[in-house]
Amino acid sequence: MGQRVVLVSGLSGAGRASILRALEDLGYEAVDNPPLTLTEALVGRAERPIAIGLDARSRGFDAAAVLATLERLRLNPDLRPELVFAYADEAALLRRFTETRRRHPLAPDGRVVDGIAAEVRITAPLRAAADLVIDTSDTPLPVLRRLVEARFSVAEPGTLGLMVLLMSFAYPNGLPREADLVFDARFLRNPHYDPMLRPLTGLDEDVAAYVEADPDFAAYFGQIEAMLALLLPRFVQEGKKYVTIAVGCTGGRHRSVRIVEKLADRLNACLTTGGHGGGPPAAAGPRAWQVTVAHRELAREGIVSSTVRRDRPGMLQAQEA
């Protein structure tokens, strides 16, 4: 398959450094902001997967030169180079610079907003050509890490199969922009209006029982399962490496959390379904997929501090944020 080479670029404050750290934790050799002219030499000397951060602060930075370097790396059949671009909207970037009280590297003596605008313009060709654009505007760090892990794991080919990320979220806080499939749970009865259940979450048994007691829950959940029974085995057959399935409700704490947890359990069961009977999807082979759970709003509130990888039925392995 070739040695993995990940070039990480993006806007200042958009999470490029966090992506590099996540890759380093995966076993990549991580080099941040080397002179652009040394990029190919670093790749040539690497004895394991390598991740290289390149942004507007890099010596000799030029978007066209970065793309030319990437194309030369792609000519080497022993390499698997990819370009990742970290992006966030202006409001998120301004908030982050304000919180850290840092100056923008492209406007050290001017307004942060001017530096953002200049960097957006300079890096536009990289964003357009990137193999993966990660919008971190509303993405908590634990979710960002799992997105990176799902895409860039250095495990042996074929041992992990399809990486399935199941994510709960709150609609008022925006759709997860990385989602491939989105399901809406807002029509189910809401535990928020029960004073005893309001402070709890979909991780609690009482909330789970309340949500599943809705007369339409079983039919709706069965429809989701039936769709995944059709789609996931086809994704595996076609060689798709990762898919993000998001379930949303009003607060992202009760209904969506419960559905995500139940889906994770059913997907890991990997039982054979009788077609469109609403059962769990059939596995397309050993370890056809690996399931990861992320609860976006619970992570933001500090209720959960990690995402969870569901390696096999009955087994949970926490991945620290």
N, C-alpha and C positions, 0 to 999 in steps of 0.2 A: 504493500500500500504506500510505501514511501514515508520518509520522516516528516513529521508535521512541523510546519513553520507558520506562525501566526503573527502578522503585522497588526499592531493595535494603534489606531489613530483616533482622532475625535476632537471635540471641543473641550477647551479648558473648563474643568468643573463638571464634566458630564460623566465621569466615572472611569476614565481610561486607566488610571492607576489601580482602581479596585479590580478591574478586569485582569490587569497584569498580575495582581496578587493572587487572584483566584486561579489563574493559569499556573503560577508558581507552585501553589498548593497542590495542583494536579500532577506535579512532577516536571513541569517545563522549566528550562533554563530561561530566566526572565532578565532582559536587559532594557533599561529605560533610557530613552533619549540619547542613543549613541550618535555620532556624526553619521549622516546618511550614507556617506561614501564607505563606511565600514560595515554596512548591513550585510552585504554578500559575504564578506570575509568572516563575520560572526557566524553566519549560517554554515559556512563551509567547515568551520572548526567545531561546531556543536556535535556532541556525542549523544544527545538525547533531544526530544522535542524542544523547540525554542520559541519564545515569544519576545517580540521586540516592539517597544513603544516608540512611536514616531509622531510628533506633533509640531505645532508651529514654533516651539522653543528649540527644536533640534537644530544643530548646526548644519547649515546648508539645506534646510528644509525647503522643499518645493514639491507641490502636488504632482506635477508632471514627472519629476524625477522619481518620486515614490512609486508611481504607477509603472514607470519604465523598469525600476528595480524588481517589482513584483512580476512583470512579464518575463524578465530574464530568469528569475527563480522558477517560474512555471515551465521553462524549457528543459529543466533538469528532471528526468523521469524518476529520480530517487527522492524527490521532495514533494510534499503536499502543501504548498503555500496558500494561505487565505488572508484576506484583509478584513479586519473588523473595525467598524466605525462607531464610536460612542457619541450619542447625540442627546441633547435635552433642549426643551423650549426656552425661550428667553426669560420667562418669568421664573422658571426653576433655577436657571443659571444665576440670575440676579439675586435670588434668595440665598443661594449657596455662597456667593461671594460676599454678601452682606453678613451672613452668619460667621464666616471665617475671617472677615475683615481683610481679605487678601486683595491685592491689586491684580487686574487682568494683565497677563504677560504681554499682550499686544497694545495695551494702553496704560503703561505704568504711571504716567503723569496726567492721565485723562479720565474720562468717564468709563466705567465698566461696560456700559451698553455699547459704547463705540468699539471697545475691544472685541466684544462678542460679535458685532456686525462684521468687523474686519476678518475675524477668524472664520465665520460662516462663509464668507466670500472666498477666502484663500483655500479652504478645505472642501469646497463644494464638489470638485472633481473626485475626491476620495470617497465622499459619501455616495456619489452616483455609481461608483465602480465597486463598492464594497460587497464582499460575499455575505456579510451580515451587518446590518445596522441595528444597534441596540438603543432604543429610546428609553433613557433612564428618568424621564421627567417625573413619573409616578411609580418608579420601581424601587421597593425597599432593597437594601443590600443583600439580605438572605436570598431573595428571589433572583437578583442579578447573579449571585454566585451559582445558583442552581442552573440558570440558563447557560452559563459558561460551562459548567460541569457536564450538562447534558450534551452540549455540542462538541466539546473538545476533550472528552475523556481519552486518556492514552491507553485504555485497556485493549487487550488483543482483539482484532477485528472478529466480529461474530459472537463475542462473549456477552455482550450487553443487549444486542438487538435494538429495537425501537425505544428511544427514551421518551416516555410519556410524562409530561408535567401537568398535574391537575392543580388548578388554582382557584381559590374562592376570592371574591372581590365585592366591593360596594359600587353600585352604579353611580351614585352621586360623585364618587371620586374618580370616575372615568373608566373606560374599558381598558383592560390590559392590552397594550398595543402589540404585544408579541403573540397574542392568542390566534390559533388557527380555527378553533371552534368555540362558540360562546352559547351558553344556555342560561335562560332567565328563570329564576325561582321566585320572583316577586309575587306571583299569583297565589302561592301557597300561604296558608295562615301563618301569621307572624308572631313568634314567641315574644317579641319586644313588648307586646301589649299585655302580657301576663307579668304582673309585678314579681312573681316568684322566679320566673325564667329570664327576665330581662338582663340581670347581671351575669347570667351564664352564657355559654357559647355552644355551638354545634358539636363541640367535643364532649359535652356532658350528656349522660344517658337520658336525663329528664327532657332535655331539649330535643334530642334525637327521637325520643318516643312521641313527643308533641308534634314534631314536623311530620313524621311518618304516619301519624294518625289522620292527617288531612285526607279526605276521601279521594282526592285526585293524585296523591303522591305516588302510589304504586303504578298507576297508568303512566304518569309522566316519567318516572324513573325507568320504567320498562321501555319507553320509547327512546330514551337516551341510550340505554343498553343495546337496543336493537340497531340503532344507528352506528354505534361503536363496533358492534358485531360485524357490520358490513365494512366499515372503514379501516379499522386497525389491521386486520389481516392483509388487506390490500396494500396498506402503507408498508407493511413488512415485506410483502412480495416485491414491491416496487423499489425497495432499498431505501425508503425514507428513514432518516436517522433520528428525528425528533419531532414531536408534536406537542403543542400546548393547548389544553382543553380548559376553558374558564367557565365557572359557574358564578353568576352574580345574584345578589339580592339587595335590599335597600341599605342595610348596614354592614353587610359582609361578615356578620358575626354568628348567625344562627342557621338559616335555611341553606345558604350556599355552602357553608362549612360542613353541614351534615351530608349534603349530597356528594361533595368531594370525598369525604371520608368513606362513604358507602361505595362510591365508584372505585376508590383505591382498593378496597377489600375485594370487590367483585372482579376487577381486572387481574388482581394477583391470584385469584382462584384458578383462572385459566381453564375453566370447565368448558365442555363442548356444548354449544347451544344448538337447539333444534331448528336453526334458520332464523325466522323472524318472530320467534316465540317470546322475545323479551328476556331471554337468559343472558348470562355474561358471555362476552366474545370468546370464541375458540382460539386457542394459541396456534400460531402458524408454525410452531416448532419449539424446541427447548429454549427457555428464556426468550420467547418471541419479543417481549418488551420488559422494560424496567420502569417502575412507576415511582414518581416523586410527587410529594404533596407540598403545596405552599399556600398559606392563608395570608393574603396580602394585608388585610386590615388588622388582623390579630397580631401580625408582626409589627405593624406600625404602632399599635397600642402597647407593645411589649408583653402581650399575653403569651405569645410564643416567641422564643428567641432563636428558633432554628426551623429549617425545613426538614422533612422526613423522607427518607428513601425507603420504599417498600420493596425489599429485595425478593421476598418470596412469601407465600401465605403464612400469616401468623408471626412474621418476623419484622421488627421495626429497627431501623438504624438511624439515629439522629445525626444530622450534619450540622455542626456548629456554625453559627452565622459568621 
